[in-house]
Every structure is written in structure tokens, then in C-alpha cells.
């Protein structure tokens, strides 16, 4: 038995060394320049979900584009479903060179990527994932520190994407905020929790795979999750009401490249990667919208009643939430302590939203410079 364990450990170590070698700048290419003008080479990719899921589909789009545009010279060995490490540790997987390319979920990296947490701290941000992505691109143009914080972690940010918005699902209808008082709701997140606590809801922690039983057994009477999770786990069998609360779509996932490997690439290849990343993100947003439409139809087909929180209720909730805990100021203070212009960045973020045509549901005056 000890011999078997030792062999298994040795095998895992050899796999790690092998992948590190493949994803290291010391192994830049075969040296062969193809007719397309690109070097013949293969890159290692760490994907945090399967190819047909919103957390990883941009990987499939991007890699296919690069291979096609390079005339087949540049290929990728993609490890889907966290095969190279946990999703929570994918930043380290990339920065250490185990993989060259992958998706970083900023929800898991608050201390490494503090500026990127701005997408979570503003209540009732744009619910449209495309607008959410445009907002992040716009503020990062004004403050390149957003890109620089990735480079501090030895990765290069190739692009942000807007993720589907969270919604509130429940066993019974919720027509006004007062009904949430005392209700146990499954949710997580540094900022979501105080927003729900501010109106009297009781946060319950539950993994996605446990949501069905958590709701069915009455441990909680509602869940705050994505449509994709709701449909994937058939939660409509135990909670058939959906309230589109409009707390906002977030820029959770970022397409990143190992910085050492990136700097070893020639300018033409880097330009190809960036162009394909921009195109892949746009194509992903179209694909995600199609998926979102499909999930909503699946919900309707299974008898789910869908309603939308009124603008008046959103404004009331936002005022209550920020009075309970000013999450914008919390973020400003945290990044200012790290040497960033927190107040300036927040002001630019809110103004960028307005310039893109979005109307915030709370008084932004205290934060605008």
C-alpha cells in the first residue's frame, strides 16, 4: 500500500514538473516559423469549469480563434474542470507557470487583486453583463493600475467579461422588501451579506451542490444565485419564484496570461493574442445572452413565476444597505490604505456608468469628485 501511495505521489509530482516545463518561458517555441508568420508552439491552459459553462466558455472561443488565425501554428492543451488545481487557486496556477493561460475569478482573490473588487461593492450596478464589462474597460482606461495589479501577480490581464446577474429565488412570492425580514437566504460574498442583513434577511451558507436539499428541507427558504446554477441543479423543483432584484452583473472572470511567458512572445504573437481576446470576449457575451435566454425559458417551462423589483424598491434597498454598511467607502478605505487613489477611482467608476447611460439607484453625490 505504501508503495502504491509513493508511486501516486511521484506521478503527481512528475505531472506538475512536466506542466511547469511546458508553461515556462524557458521553453519558448520549437523555433520553426510557419507560413503564417507565427512560431509553431503549444500552450497549457487552466480552465475553471467545463467548456460549455459560463466560467470557461471564453477559453474555448479564444483558443479556437488563435489557432485559426495563426494557421494552426499556435495550439493549446486545455485542462478543463480545474484539472490543474482548484478554481480558487487559479491565479497561483498561472503566476507560477504551471499553466500559461486561464481564467482568474476575482471573487477568490480579494487580497491579490483589491482594485478588481470594485465590481462587487456597488449595489444595484448594471444588470446587463455587456454594460458591466464596458464599465470595467472604461474605468481601467482611466486607471491603468487595474492592469498593473495583475502584473504584480505575474499575470497579464487580456480582458474582462461581464457575468450573468444573481437573482433571488424563493418558495413563495416576494412582493416587497419587508417580506425578506427573518427569511433565511443562501448567499455569500463580502458585500452581498450586509446588503441582505440590512433589510432583515438571514444569510445561510451553502455550496451550490447542497442548495437543493437546503431549500427542500427548510434550512433556508430562498437562494441568491445565478440562473445557470438554479437550472443546472433543478432548483425550480423546490423553489418556484424568481425575483430579479437588480443588484448587478459582476466582472467575476478575467482572461489572464502568465507574465513571464507573455514577455517571451514576439510582438506579432502578442498582438494576435490581444486581438483574439477582445473578439472572444465580445463573442462570449453574445453566447452568454443566448444561454441566459435559454435558462429563463427553462424556468418558465417549469412553472417558475418571474417578477422584477421596482426601481422605487431598489432605491429604498440601496439607501438602507449603504446606511447599514457603506460598502463603497469600505472599498475606498481599503485600497487607499494600499496606496491607491480609492476616492478618485470610485468617482471615475460611477461617472463611467453614467456616461454609458446607466442610472444608479442611490445618491452618488458623496462619491463623485
N, C-alpha and C positions, 0 to 999 in steps of 0.2 A: 504493500500500500504506500509506504514512504517513497519507494522507487517511482511509483506512478505519479505521486504528487510532485516529486522533484522534476520529473520529465515534463509535467504540465507547466510548472513554473518556468523551466528552462525554455519551453516552447513559446510561452508568452513573452519572455524577455527577448528572444530572438526575433519575434514578430515586431516588437517595439523598436529594436535596433534597425531592423530592415526598413520599417516605415520611416524612421527618422532619417535614414540614409537617402531614401527616395525623396523626402521632402526637405532636403538640406541644400544650401547654396553651394556646397562642395561638389554637388552632382548636377551642374547647370544644364547640360544637354549632351546629346551624342556628338555634337559638333557638325552634324550634317544639316546644311541649309537646303530646304526643299525648293521646288519651283515656285511655290507661293511666296518665298522670301522669308519664311519663318523657320526657326530651328526645329528639328524633329525631337519631341520630348513628351514625357508623361508627367502629370502632376497628381498628387494624392489629395483627396477631398474628404473632409469630415462633415457629414450631414447629420442634423439632429432629429431627423424624422424620415419617413419613407418618401419616395419621390413624388407621390400623389397627394401629399399633405401640405398645408399652407406654410408649415415651418421649414420646408425643404424644397418645394417645387421650383423655386427660383434657381436652385443649384442645377437641376436638370435643364432648365431653359438656357442658363448661362453656358454650361459646358457644351451643350449641343451647338450653340451659336459659335463659340470659339473654334471648336473642331471643324465646323462647316466653313467658317471664314478663313481658317488657316489652311484649307485644302487638305485636311486630315493630318497635318503635321503635328498639331498640338492635341493631345488626348488626355483623358482623365481617368483615374481609377477612383471611383466614388464608393465610399463606405457609408451607406445609409443606416438609419435606425441606431445611431450612437455606437456603432461598432468599434470606433476608435476611442471611446470614452463617454462619460456622462454629458448630457446636454448642458448641465450646469457648469461644466469644466471645459467647454469647447474653446473658450478664449485661450486657456493654457495649452490646449492641444495644438492650436495654431501658432501661438507665440513661441512655443518650444521647438517647432519644426516637425512635430510628429505628422502634421498634415500641412499642405501648402495653402489650401483654400477651404473655406467653410463659412457657416453661419454662426454669428455670435448673438445670443439672446441677451439684451442689455438688462433684462429683468433680473438676471442671475449675477450681474457684475456691478453692483452699486458702488463699491469701493474702488474698483479699477476704472470705471467709466462714469464718474459722477456727473459730468455735464449731460450725458445722454439720458440721465434720469429725469430731465425736464419734461420729457414726454408723458411721464406718469403723474406729475404733481399738480397739474392744472385740471380742475374739474370741468366737465362739460366742454371738452375740447371737440374739434370736428369729428363727427361720427363717420365721415366719408374717408376711407383709407387712402384714397388718392390725394385728397386735400391734406391729410395728416402727413403724408410723405413730402408733398410740396412745401409744407410748413417747415419741416426739418431741413430740407435742402436750402430753403431761403435763409433761415437763421444761421446755418453753417457757412453760407457765403459771407455773411457779415462778421461772423466769428469763426475763423479757421481753427480756433482752439478745439472745436468739436472733432476735427480730423486729427489734430495733434495728439489728443488724448488716446487715440487708438495707437498711434505710432509710439507713444510712451510704453505701450504694452507689446511692442514688437509686431504689430499687425498694421496693415493699411486698409482703411475703410474705402470700399469701392462703391457702396451705395446703400441707402436706407429704403425700407419698404414700409408701407402702412399696413397694419394688420387689422383683421375684422374686429369690430367693436364688441365689447362684452354686453350682455343683456341679462335682465333679471327674470328668472323662470320660477314659477310657484305652483303650489297645489290648488290654490284658489285665486280669484281675481284680485288685483291690487289697483284700486282706482284713485287712491290719494296717498300721500306720504305718511299720513297718520296711521295707516294700516300696517306700516312696517314696524311700528313700535312694539318691542318684545318679540318680534319674529326672528327665528334662528335661520340665518342665511349662510350658506357655504361660500366663502370668498377668501382671498388672500391679498397680499400686496401692502407695502408700507403706507401707501396713501389711500387705497380703497377702504381699508378697515376704519380709519377715523371718519371718512365720509359717511359710511353707513352707521357708525356709532352715533354720529351727530343727530340722527333722526330716530334713534332708539332701537335700531336693529342690533341683533346679537350675532357677531361673527362666529362661524364654525369652520374649523379647518378640516378639509377632506381632499384626498387625492382624486384626480379625475376618475380613476378606475373604481373608486369607492362611492361615487356620487349617487348611483342608482340605489344602493342599499341604504345610504344615509337618508335619502328622501323617503324611500319606501317604508322604512322603519320608524320614521317620525323624528329622528335625531335632529333633522332640520326640515323646514317647510318650504325652502326655496334655495336656488343656487344662482350665483352670479358668474356666468361663464360665456364662452363663445357658442355660436350656433353650431359650429363644427363638432365641438365636444358634446353638446346637447344631442345632436343627431347621431354621432358615432356610437354613443352609449345608450341610445334609445330612451333618453330621459323623459320623452313625451309619454311614456307608459306610466310614469309615476307623478309627473307634474305637467299639466297641460295648459298652462297660462304663461304667456311671454309678454313682458313689459320692456319696450325699447326705451331705456332710461336716458340714453344720450350722453353718458359720462365721457364718451370719446373713444375714437380709434387710437391706437398707440403705435409707435415705431419700435416695436419689440426687437425685430430681427435685422441684423446688419450683415451684408456680404463682405467678408474680410479675406485678406491675403497675407501670408507670412511676410514680414517686412524684409528679412534677410534675402529671401528668395526673390521678392519683388525687385530689390535693388540690384540683383544679379541679372535681371532680364534686360534685353536691349530695348531701346526706346520704342521701336516699332511694335514689339510684342506687348509692352505696357499699354501703348495706345489702343491696340486691339482689345486687350482685356477691359480697359475702361469703357470703350465704346460698346462692347458686348454687355457689360454690366449695366450701363444706362438703358440699353434696349431690353435687357432681360427683366429689369425692374418694372419697366412700363408694361411689358407683356405679362408679367406676373400679376399686376394689378387688374388687367382685363380678365385673366384667368380666374383670379380670386373673386371678382364680382360675379362671374358666371357660377362659381361654386356657392357663393352666398345666396344667389337667386334660387339655386337648387335646394339648399338647406331650408330656405323659407317655404318652398313648395312642399318639401317633405313634411315639414311641421304642419302645414295646412291640411295635407293629405291624411295626417294622423290626428286631426281634430283639435289642434292647438289654437287657442284664441290669442291673437296678437293685437296688442294695443301700444300706443305711444304716449309717453309722458308729455304733458303740455309744457309750453315754454314758460308759463307762469310758475308751474311746479318746479321746473328746472332752476329758475331764478331763486325761488324760495329755498330750495335744497342747497344751492351753491352758497347763498348767504349764510345759511345755518352751518354748513360744513366749514366754511372759512372762519366763521366765528368760533366754532368748536376747536379747530386747529388750522391755522393759516399755513397750508402746505406749500404755497408759493414762497412765502417768507422763509419757511423751513429750508427749502431748497436753496434759496438765495444765500442764507446764512452759511449753509454747509459748504457751498462752492466758493464763497467769498473767503472763508477760513483757509481754503486751499490755494488762495492767491488769484482767483478768477474774478472778473467783474460781474458778479452774480446779478446785481440790480440791473446793470446795462444789458446783460444777455436776456433776462426775463422781459425787460421792456421791449427789446427787439423781437422776441418771440411773440408777444401779444400783438405788437404792431404788425408783424408779418402776417398774422392770422387775419387781421382787419384788412390789410392790403390785398389779401387773397379772397376777400369777400365774406369772411366769416364774422358772425356777430356773437361775441362772448355773452354768457348768461350771468355774468357778475360784473360788478363795478371794477374796471381795470385801472381807474384813475390813480390809486395809491401805488401802482407798479410801473406806470408809464413815466419815463423821464423826458 
